[in-house]
Amino acid sequence: MAETDRAAVLRQAIEACVKGDIDRLSEYFTENVSAWSPTILVTSREELEAAMAAKDDAFSGFELHIDTLDVVGNKGYAEIR
């Protein structure tokens, strides 16, 4: 997969997480995903799904802005606001 395609998938995965779209997580994440943010640290898709299910609606009705997004090798990163 080209780097630009991988970046597009990363963008979609971030959007699914932020929107709490748990049903789509298996499309983007392997079972052994690891991810962290200021509020979560997960080492499996099951933990990610649980973290997404536990989120409250405090940040509902917002617009997601991804300022920086890149994929290098087998790692991707993004800065969002």
C-alpha positions as CSV (number, residue, x, y, z in Angstrom):
1,M,0.0,0.0,0.0
2,A,1.4,3.4,-0.9
3,E,2.2,5.9,1.9
4,T,-0.6,8.2,0.7
5,D,-3.1,5.4,0.9
6,R,-1.9,4.4,4.4
7,A,-2.2,8.1,5.5
8,A,-5.8,8.1,4.2
9,V,-6.6,5.0,6.2
10,L,-5.0,6.5,9.3
11,R,-7.2,9.6,8.9
12,Q,-10.3,7.4,8.6
13,A,-9.3,5.4,11.7
14,I,-8.8,8.6,13.7
15,E,-12.2,9.9,12.6
16,A,-13.8,6.6,13.6
17,C,-12.2,6.8,17.1
18,V,-13.0,10.4,17.7
19,K,-16.6,9.9,16.6
20,G,-16.9,6.7,18.7
21,D,-17.8,4.6,15.7
22,I,-16.9,1.3,17.4
23,D,-18.3,-0.9,14.7
24,R,-15.7,0.4,12.2
25,L,-12.6,-0.2,14.4
26,S,-12.0,-3.7,13.1
27,E,-11.7,-2.2,9.6
28,Y,-8.7,-0.1,10.6
29,F,-7.0,-1.8,13.6
30,T,-5.4,-5.2,14.1
31,E,-6.1,-7.2,17.3
32,N,-2.6,-6.1,18.6
33,V,-3.0,-2.4,18.0
34,S,-1.2,0.0,20.5
35,A,-2.3,3.6,20.8
36,W,-2.1,6.4,23.3
37,S,-3.4,9.9,23.7
38,P,-3.6,12.2,26.7
39,T,-6.6,10.2,28.0
40,I,-6.1,6.6,26.9
41,L,-3.4,3.9,26.6
42,V,-4.4,0.7,24.8
43,T,-2.5,-2.4,23.7
44,S,-5.2,-4.3,21.9
45,R,-8.3,-3.6,19.7
46,E,-10.5,-5.0,22.6
47,E,-9.0,-2.3,24.9
48,L,-9.5,0.4,22.2
49,E,-13.2,-0.7,21.8
50,A,-13.7,-0.6,25.5
51,A,-12.1,2.9,25.7
52,M,-14.3,4.2,22.9
53,A,-17.4,2.7,24.5
54,A,-16.6,4.3,27.8
55,K,-16.2,7.8,26.4
56,D,-18.9,10.3,27.3
57,D,-20.5,12.8,25.0
58,A,-18.7,15.8,26.5
59,F,-17.1,16.5,23.1
60,S,-20.1,15.8,20.9
61,G,-21.0,18.2,18.1
62,F,-17.5,19.4,17.2
63,E,-15.5,19.6,14.1
64,L,-12.3,17.5,13.9
65,H,-9.2,19.2,12.5
66,I,-6.1,17.1,11.7
67,D,-3.2,19.5,11.5
68,T,-0.4,17.0,10.9
69,L,-0.6,13.4,9.7
70,D,2.1,11.1,8.4
71,V,3.0,7.5,8.1
72,V,6.6,6.4,8.3
73,G,7.4,2.7,8.0
74,N,5.0,0.8,10.2
75,K,4.1,3.8,12.4
76,G,1.6,6.6,11.9
77,Y,1.1,9.8,13.8
78,A,-1.2,12.8,13.8
79,E,-1.8,16.0,15.6
80,I,-5.5,16.8,16.0
81,R,-7.5,19.6,17.5
